[in-house]
Each structure stands twice: as C-alpha cells, then as structure tokens.
C-alpha cells in the first residue's frame, strides 16, 4: 500500500495553503465565518475530485475507442445534510458529450468502466453515500 500525504499550512484567519503534486492550492472560508474568500471551501473540492477522477478515466477510455469527442463536461451535484456535521448524503455525476456520431454504447461502457473499476474517488465515496450518474450526448 502506498502512503499519500497532503499538508495544509495555516496562512491566517481561516486560510490554508496546500501543496498537491507540486501545485499550490489555497482554501479559505467566507467572510461571515472568519475567512477572506481567498480560495474554494474544502468540501466542494470533494466534488471536483470525483469529476476530475472519472473525467480523466472516461476521456482516456474513449480516446482508446477512437471516439471523436469534441467537448466533454463532467458536473457533480451533491445533496448536503441540514444537520451538523453537514456532509454529502449523495452525489450525481452528469457526463455531457459533444461530437459527431458518438457511439452511445461506447460512451456508456466508458462511464461504467470508470464508475465500477477505475475511479478510486468514486470507489471511496460509494462506501459513504449513494452515487448515481446520467449521460447526455449532444450530436453536432
């Protein structure tokens, strides 16, 4: 097993700076809770982690299938609980594809492979919440 570590160094107020794979990321809170809005909140980055992980899988698989994807967007919607600790109870991944003559079966296969086999983020999240997805293909 590999050990992965990310450090977040406190700047001031509610702001922290992290170094992730050699890239600096600042996270912060809103003004009304002591932050100065210098960066995103930590929890929405969970949605980005899922979008990025599955998106990279899907586009890589579709390239191997020689699908001609012109544009690709991954959106993640989450439902957050009302009570503390507020957490995501479920997430829905929406895959949108634009291209000419995209094969719907290949698109579905790529999404399924990411969802069930390759994306480590979705594998982790699935243990904590319900995950679902939707595929939208826009033929140009």
N, C-alpha and C positions, 0 to 999 in steps of 0.2 A: 504494500500500500504506500502511495506517495503522500507525504505531508505537505500541505499547501498552507501558507501563512500570508495574511494581508495585515499590515499595520496601518492604523489610523491615528495620526498625531494631532492632538488638540492645537488649534491655532489660537482662538479666543472665543468668547461668547459660546455659541453652540456649533461653531465651525470646526471641522476636522479635515486634514489633508491626508490622502492615502496615495500610496504608490502601488499601482497594479500593473504588472508586466512592464514596468518602466514608464508608465503614463501616470501623471498626477491627476487626481480627482479630488475636488473639494465638495464635501457635503455640508449642508447647513440647514437651519430651521427658519421658519418665518419670523418676521419682526415681532409678532404678538406673543411669541414664546421664547424670546431672548436671542433669536438669530438675526442675521442681516441679509438673508437670502442670497448668499454668495454661491450657492450650488444647489443641486437637487436634494430632496429628502431621501433618506436611506431606503425606506420601504418601496417607493416606486422603482428603485433600481432592481428590485426583485422581478418586476415585470419586464424590464429591459433585459435582464439576464436570460429570462425564458425566451423572449423574442429573438435575441441575438443567437442563442444556442440553437434553437430549432431552425431559425432562418438560415444559418450557415450550413446546417445539415441539408435542408431541403434544396437550396440552390446548388450545392455541391452534387447531390444526387441527380438533380435534373440536368446539370451540365453533362454528367456521365451518360445520361439517357439521350443526349443531344437535343433536348427540348430548347426551342428558341424563345426564352423568356426575355421580354423587352423591359419590363418593370416588375418589381416584386415588393410587396409591403407586408410586414407582419405586425399586427396590432394585438395587444393583450389587454383584455378587460378583466377587472377583478371586482369581486364583491367583498367589502370590508365589514367586519362586525361592528356593532354600535358600542359594545361594552369593552372596557379595558381588561386585559391588554388587547387593543384593537389589532386584528390580524385579518389576513385574507382567508375567506372561507372557501372561495372557489375562483378559478381563473378560466377564461375562454380565450383561445388563440384563434385569431382570424387571419387566414392566409389569402392575400389578394394577388392575383397574377394577371399580367397583361402580355399579350403576344399574339402571334399568328398561328392558328392551327395547333394550339397546345393540346396534347393528348390528355383528356381528363383522367384516364386510368393511370397514366404515369405520374400525374400530379398527385393523385390520391395515394399512390404507392409511396412516393417520396415523403409525403406528410406522415403516413403511417409508419414508415421506417424510422423517421426522426422521433416520432412520438413513442414508439414501443421499443426501439432498440438503441438509438444513438445519442439522444439528447439527455445528458446527465442532469441538467437542471429540471427537466420535466419528470425524470425518474425520482428526484429528491422531493419535488413539490407534490407529486402524486401520493406520497406517503402521508402528507399533511392536509391535503384538500382535494376537492373534486376538480379535475381538469377536463375540458372539452375543447372541441375545435370546429371551425367552419372553413370551407374552401369556396372562394369566389374567383371565377375565371372570366376575365374580360377579353374577348376576342377582338382584335383590331382589324 
